[in-house]
Amino acid sequence: MARILIVDDSPTEMYKLTEMLEKNGHTVLKAENGANGVALAVQEKPDAVLMDIVMPGVNGFQATRQLSKNPETSHIPIIIVTTKDQETDKVWGKRQGASDYLVKPVEEDALIKVLDGVLKG
């Protein structure tokens, strides 16, 4: 299946998302903050990225913008996965280059459906 990079500073969320993805046959790469997530995406070229927003240092909006503006990673779909559920956050996330936006807690069915959608292009 696909190689998915999870960028999230919460060990609990990382665990939950990893379980869902691996159960559905995906390989998981992990980064605990935005800066490491950007570096790992450039290095590994995953098939998709699940990006948290609220993280220390480089936040998810900044990391999404960096990846979507970089010619090496601009083709990688980014799904924002966050607790921020305001419409302005969703609009801003899309403007930074995100392909989709999910609000935590994420249901497995919803995650896999959105992921399948962005992987198919």
Phi, psi and omega in degrees: 000212187264158173261118184244129176264123174259126176243105184201135181273357179265116178302325180295312179296319179302315180297312182299313181294320178300314179303311181300314183292314181294325178298331181262016172087009181270154174265138185247132170250150186227139172221138186265003174201170185298317181298314178294325178297316178296313180299316181292322178296319179295318183288314190262341182049064180293166180284335177199162180233134170257118190242120171284161179260308187276099179217153178291153179074236179285115181279175184295325177296315181295316180295319178299316179298316180299316181290320183286339179268346182275122180304332180288334186235000186296339180279348184278120178291138179243127175250118177282131179233106190211167174276347182285109186245019176285146179301323180297324177295318180297315179298314181297318179301316179295322180293335178280349178117005180291142178279327181205176188213122177239144180256133177288150355287137184268133174280143182303315181301316181295317180299311183293322179297312180294317180298313178301320180298314182286330179290329178282344179083000000 
